[in-house]
Amino acid sequence: MTLSLDLQGIAEHLGIHPSQSCMDEIETALHAEIDSIGAYSDAIKVTVMLQERGVVVGICSNLVKPYGAAVKRLFTRRSQGVTIKDMG
């Protein structure tokens, strides 16, 4: 989780050479899982409440790079002024 890589990059880094059909299947499964991710309702409420009071909020996650899209989707849609930075 210390490398900022997509699935293809991870495979290359590990020296794994799956077929394109295998990579496509894994990518499809990954996107379905990412689409199913949700935030706890209290996390959204607290984030918005703090921002309304002028508190700068940071969201940290130990999920790997592809999951960052879910964090962006969940928190930028419900609160204003959120900047998501990939610390990769």
Contacts in CASP RR format, 6 or more apart in sequence:
PFRMAT RR
TARGET T0000
AUTHOR 0000-0000-0000
METHOD contacts of the structure
MODEL  1
MTLSLDLQGIAEHLGIHPSQSCMDEIETALHAEIDSIGAYSDAIKVTVML
QERGVVVGICSNLVKPYGAAVKRLFTRRSQGVTIKDMG
1 62 0 8 1.000
1 63 0 8 1.000
1 64 0 8 1.000
2 88 0 8 1.000
3 10 0 8 1.000
3 13 0 8 1.000
3 88 0 8 1.000
4 65 0 8 1.000
4 86 0 8 1.000
4 88 0 8 1.000
5 13 0 8 1.000
5 65 0 8 1.000
6 65 0 8 1.000
6 66 0 8 1.000
7 23 0 8 1.000
7 26 0 8 1.000
7 27 0 8 1.000
7 30 0 8 1.000
7 66 0 8 1.000
8 23 0 8 1.000
11 17 0 8 1.000
11 18 0 8 1.000
11 23 0 8 1.000
18 26 0 8 1.000
30 66 0 8 1.000
34 66 0 8 1.000
34 67 0 8 1.000
34 69 0 8 1.000
34 70 0 8 1.000
35 70 0 8 1.000
37 67 0 8 1.000
37 70 0 8 1.000
37 74 0 8 1.000
38 70 0 8 1.000
38 74 0 8 1.000
39 74 0 8 1.000
39 75 0 8 1.000
44 74 0 8 1.000
44 75 0 8 1.000
44 78 0 8 1.000
44 79 0 8 1.000
47 57 0 8 1.000
47 59 0 8 1.000
47 75 0 8 1.000
47 78 0 8 1.000
47 79 0 8 1.000
47 82 0 8 1.000
48 78 0 8 1.000
48 79 0 8 1.000
50 57 0 8 1.000
51 57 0 8 1.000
51 79 0 8 1.000
51 80 0 8 1.000
51 81 0 8 1.000
51 82 0 8 1.000
57 79 0 8 1.000
57 82 0 8 1.000
59 71 0 8 1.000
59 75 0 8 1.000
59 82 0 8 1.000
59 84 0 8 1.000
61 67 0 8 1.000
61 68 0 8 1.000
61 71 0 8 1.000
63 70 0 8 1.000
63 71 0 8 1.000
65 86 0 8 1.000
65 88 0 8 1.000
68 84 0 8 1.000
68 86 0 8 1.000
71 84 0 8 1.000
72 84 0 8 1.000
75 82 0 8 1.000
75 84 0 8 1.000
76 82 0 8 1.000
76 84 0 8 1.000
END
